[in-house]
Amino acid sequence: MAALEKEFLQKIEKHKGVIFKISKMYMDNFDDQKDLFQEIIFQAWKAFPSFEGRSAFSTWLYRVALNTAIIFLKSEKKRSFIQNSEVGDFRIKNEDYNDEEEQKLKIMYDAIHRLNAIDKALIFYYLENYSGKEMAEQLGISEVNARVKLNRAKEKLKLLIGNS
């Protein structure tokens, strides 16, 4: 296995939770979540040779994953037919939650699925404890705009959860 490939697989293994969360936020059924998970890994692999390390790998991966999710969501052809056995080695695992926690998570994810792509990204960054400045940098908007949009997204999410 080439050194670059080994490095990539180690980094992906360490950060695959991020990919899982984004897949779950953007896709509502398990098969689509798996497809998006694989598509994110595939796109990250294609872009990895250009990763220069100017930011943390996790920051770079967030951006690749969110961009891939938004494009994947918008595409009419939601399935990617990737013929790479190593990509398939990364499986989405069901977390060990009790029934009450599982129900709360389901309600939250169902509500998140009804948000637009930008609001989903903002909620994801919020859940990952990104600062307003970091969110703004990732989305290419001003910090004030990011905070305003985040507050609006959180309000929408509260309403959606309250109506569940």
SULHU-V553147 format. One line per field, one symbol per residue. phi: phi as a letter, one per 40 degrees, with the letter a starting at -180 (. if undefined). psi: psi as a letter, one per 30 degrees, with the letter a starting at -180 (. if undefined). burial: # if it has 16 or more other ideal C-beta (glycine too) atoms within 10 Angstrom, else .. Layout:
BEGIN
phi=???
psi=???
burial=???
END
This chain:
BEGIN
phi=.cdcccccccccdcbcccccccdcccbcbcccccccdccccccccccddcccgcbcdccccdccccccccccccccccbbccbaccccccbcbcccbcccccccccccccccccccdccccccdccccgccdcccccccgbccccccccccccccdcdcccccc
psi=kleeeeeeeeeeeegfeeeeeeeeefkfleeeeeeeeeeeeeeeeefeffjfgflleeeeeeeeeeeeeeeeefkeifkkikijeeeffjkkkkljlleeeeeeeeeeeeeefflleeeeeeeeeefghkleeeeeeefhlleeeeeeeeeeeeeeeeeeeff.
burial=.......##.##..##.##########....##########.###..#..#.....#..#######.###.#.......#......#..#.#...............#..##..#...########...#.#.######.#....##.##..#..##..#....
END
